[in-house]
Every structure is written in C-alpha cells, then in structure tokens.
Amino acid sequence: MWRKAVPSSSVIQRKLFSSSSSTPEIPSLYSFLQPSIFALEPKSPPRNSTSSPTQQQQQQTLTPVNITALETALHKSLLTRNTDDAWMSFKSLTTNSLLPAKALTNSLITHLSSLQDNLNLKRAFASVVYVIEKNPKLLDFQTVHTLLGSMKTVNTPAPAFALVKCMFKNRYFLPFELWGSFLVDISRKNRNFVAFLKVFEESCRIALDEKLDFMKPDLPACNAALEGCCRGLQSVSDAERVIETMSVLGVRPNESSFGFLAYLYALKGLEKKIIELENLMDGFGFPNKMVLYSNLISGYVKSGNLESVLSTTLRSLSEGNAERSNLSEETYSEMVKGFVEKGNIKGLANLIIESQKLESTGIVVNRSIGFGIISACVSLGLSDKAHSILDEMNAQGCTVGLGVYVPILKAYCKEHRTAEATQLVMDISASGLQLDAGSYDDLIEASMTSQDFQSAFSLFRDMREARISDLRGGYLTIMTGLMENQRPELMAAFLDEVVEDPRVEVKTHDWNSIIHAFCKAGRLEDAKRTLRRMLFLQFEPNNQTYLSLINGYVTAEKCFSVLMLWHEVKHKISTDGQKGIKFDNNLVDAFLYALVKGGFFDAVMQVVEKSQEMKIFVDKWKYKQAFMENHKKLKVAKLRKRNFRKMEALIAFKNWAGLNA
C-alpha cells in the first residue's frame, strides 16, 4: 500500500474493482425515465383535437423564420417562468434536430433544474443528455453542476449516476470538483457503494489515460470509495486496490483513510494488517491514532471480539493522553451496545476499573472512560444497565468519581424515577462521595414535580447531613411545591423539622404560607395550631397572617373568632410604622367586613376610630351593603331593652355609614 512504485494506468484499469464490485449497478441511460422512478400524474386528454401552433410547427420542416420564432418564444417563456411553454418550444426545435442558442439552452436547463420536481428534473436530464450527444460545446459546466446539485437535493441517485455515465461515454469531461462531492453524498445517503466505486474507477482511468488532472478524485472522494469498500462491501481486496489507486494518483491519505482500513481489518480479524497499518501511520507522520483506535473498536464490536475492544481501549489510553479520553460518543455507544447485547455488564465494569488505573488522578471526570460508558448507556435509554455497571464495580470494591453518577441521576429525574434517584444518592453518600448543592436541588425539584414528596424530604435530610452550606434552593422548592399541591400538613411538619437549622433561614412568610393553606382548605384548627407554634418559636405574625385567618373565619362563618382576633391585634398595631402590625387598607377592610357581618358594632367602631386615627381611607358603601344583607331587620328599639351598649354602637355605625339618612 502506498508504495513508491507507481503502476501504469492500464494496470489499474484491468485490476481496479475487478472482483466483488464488478456487478453492474449504474442503470442504463434512460431507464430511470420510466414512471417507476419519475412517477408522473396522469393527464387527461385535451377536450378538442385542434393542434396548437407549436404542435403544427413540429409536424413540418422549420424555416429560419420558424426557428427564430421558436427561440423568441422560448426566451419569453423563460422570462415569464412559463415552464410548459418553454419546454414545448425546446421540443419543437429538438424534434427537428435543432438546438437553441447556447445561452437559451443553458438557461432552460438551469430553470428546469431549479424547480426540483420529478417532471422538470426528468426534462432537465433529457435535455442535458441530448445536448451532450449532439453538441456538447453548447453546455456550460455550471449548468450540469446545477442539475446534479438538484438531484442531490431531491435524492435521485439513479439519474445522477446515469448522467455521469453519459458524460464519460461521450467524453464530456466535467472537472471532478463540480460533480464528485454530489455523488459522494448521494451514494453515502443511499448506501449505493458499488455504483460510486464504478464512477470513481472511471474518473481515475480518465485522469491517468487522458492526462487530465482536473478529473482526478480528491481525498474526500477517495475516502468515500474506501469507506464503501470497508464499511459497505467489507472487501479487503477492493479496499486495498483503492489505496493503490490513491498512490498512483498521488493523493495523500489522512487519519480517516487509515481509520476505514482499521475498521475492516478489525472486523476480519487481520491482526498483522493492523500492525502494518500502525507502522504506516508512523511513516506518514500521524502521531495521533485516536481515529484509528475508534475504528478498531467499532470493527471489534461488530465482529463480537469484546476482548480486543477492552485491550484496544486501554491501549488508546496508555499510548494517548492519560489526562483524558478522546473516544467519541459514537464509539462509546457502539461499545455499550456490543457488551449489552452479549449480556456482558461485568466486562464494561472491568473496562472502567482498568481504565482508572491508567487515567491521571487529576483527570476531568467528563473526559474519563467511565463517564463515556455511563453517559452512552444513559443516551441509549439504558439507565438501569448503567446502574448495574456501578453496582458491579462496588461489588468488586472499586468506586468511580462523583461525576460518573451524575448522568444516571439526571436520567432518573428526566424519567421521573425519583425513588431510584434518591436511593442512588444514598449509595453515593455511603461511598463517601458528596453531591453539590446544585445536584441536590435538581433532584429535589424533580421529586416535587413528580409529587414524590417523601423522596424530596429524604434528599433534603441528606443535604443537611452532608453539611451542604446552601440549603435555600432545596428548601424553597419543597415549600413552594407543597403549597402548590395544597399540602399544608406536610409544610408544617417539614418546617418544624428544619426550623432550628441556621442554614435554612425560616421567616414569618413561611409560617404565613402554611396558615394561608390551612385556612383556604377550611382547616382552621390546624391554622390556629400553626399560629401558636409560630408564636412559641418567637416568630411575629404580620398583616398577612391575620388576613389569612380573617378570610378563613369569614368563609367558615365564624365571625366571633374574628372578634377575638381583633382584641388580640388592636394591641399590636404599630403607631410609628416600625414595630408591630401595620394597619393598612387590606386589614381594615377585612376586619370591618367580618365584624359588620357578625353584628359586632362596638368592635366595628373601634376599627373605624383606629383607621381615622391613622388616616386610612375607608369605602363605607361596602359595609352599608354588608349591613343590609345581614341585619336589615335589626331595630334600635329592640336593642335598647336588651343591650344599651350594643344599641349605642349600632347607632354610631349607622350614623357613620349613612344608614340613618
């Protein structure tokens, strides 16, 4: 391979692809024009049989005037993008073995190619073939380039290969750079390796026999041919003949060239060839062999040779950069699939264990072999297999860095498997490792989203025991989640558990959240119990605390409890705006409405006096309405006999509210 002696082009012509790739794969020139490939909509026949002027011209010999008229019509149709009329004008000329001017011919084909539908690509192809056979000098290279580009876009391999075959047959030598990459892409997409190899062979022969360097395939094309032989045909003889051709053409290989051969040799178990390949790489001055190793691993996996997968992976680490692994995600995925299909979880665990012995102690976790394997498991939806690998390692007394656990934890969270995630965290802690606050927060959020509250509590306890300094994120996530899910009893229990932890920063609004939730649920005794606990722990209630209680009592029609609350609050109202309860519009409104509804007019007037003292505006209309709805039949005369003080309060309220008028 790549030896200095250059064989003649005739030798290549005789030998190249003479074995497995000799099967004819390129279709005959016009076979793709059949409806089976270019399926056309059936068109209904015209309603009248009168021939158009253009059709009449087709049926008679054209005069110079007719020719000029047809070219003019073609030009106008292209300007107005009237494709069908343009095509009919072109057909009228070609039916009489004529072609329009060069500019018109190329404009028509370019226009047809740009439409990128089957019918017009068929027309464009037929036009190009006709011009090549009749007068190729009329055809611009760029026009053919445009047509092949459209064929690549709509993915029609048969006409693309047929067109190139036509060019070769008629000695229309389009520079390789204008068509080669299109056929490389088409053949790779459709895995049409044999067809591409034949085109590649012919282009190489023309370049050598005709001494046309512009027909010489470039390195990407040579590698595509090599890939077709190695990964598609899996033919050693064909692959090595491509290498011989590259040597003749003077095309220098790159790492990918060696990589394709490495895959094939590993697949076939040709160890001596692999040694030769590595020596050749050294000779060409390629010190980085990671592409080679990746392809060797892929080939060994494909052949089921897992022992060689393990040894090659470790060799890539020992001979490469022990600071990190350069294997790709694709390689790790192939590796994992191979071991899992064989049921060899232990083999993957052993691979990680052995790799850790070679990796630097300062290696970044996400560049390690262990991380690559575990991440590949997760990406393939095999989180449980990844967990099993870690269990196997633990059983052998080996551990991995914390970062290797992270992909599994993230997968469990994404899959809402929070119970498994929590158990894994317990295992991590037991092994002496510690997650950071961000990881805990993500896990807690996933647990709360899944309404797995017990897992969230367990994770938070683990955070506390692990002496994580920042507990705020997890704490707020739990409290907010419980609030949204209307679980005040869990909020109260959780708060009671963490209230004495100095890292949590429990504040009055946390207690308010619980009280509000209890009141909203109509659980007033629980709300009062929470208030007592709050006061016992020396947290001062504020406006929101009492607003929640008042609204809860009103909803439950326990206005007497609001009266008791007023007697408690009126002594705590702040007069200087610094300490105590801030007596604002919301609190005044809540107390007045509840007390009026309950008929406690003495307390109502106390609230009114306090609001006047603090210059708080009160909308009397609302309380007038509340009185009319609840005490319309209450008479002052009846109250005079029973409760003089209540009578005075009622009169005062009615005077204040304007009810006496």
URRAVEN-V388299 format. One record per helix or strand. SS is the DSSP state (A for helix, B for strand). FROM is the first residue (numbers start at 1). LEN is the number of residues. Records with the same first field share a line. If there is no record, write none. Layout:
SS->FROM-LEN ; FROM-LEN
This chain:
A->9-7 ; 20-3 ; 31-3 ; 53-6 ; 64-16 ; 83-13 ; 102-14 ; 118-21 ; 141-14 ; 157-13 ; 176-3 ; 180-11 ; 193-17 ; 213-3 ; 219-15 ; 236-14 ; 255-14 ; 271-13 ; 290-14 ; 306-14 ; 329-13 ; 345-14 ; 365-3 ; 369-11 ; 383-13 ; 402-13 ; 418-13 ; 437-13 ; 453-13 ; 472-13 ; 488-11 ; 508-13 ; 524-13 ; 543-13 ; 559-11 ; 585-14 ; 601-13 ; 620-11 ; 636-7 ; 644-14
B->573-1 ; 581-1
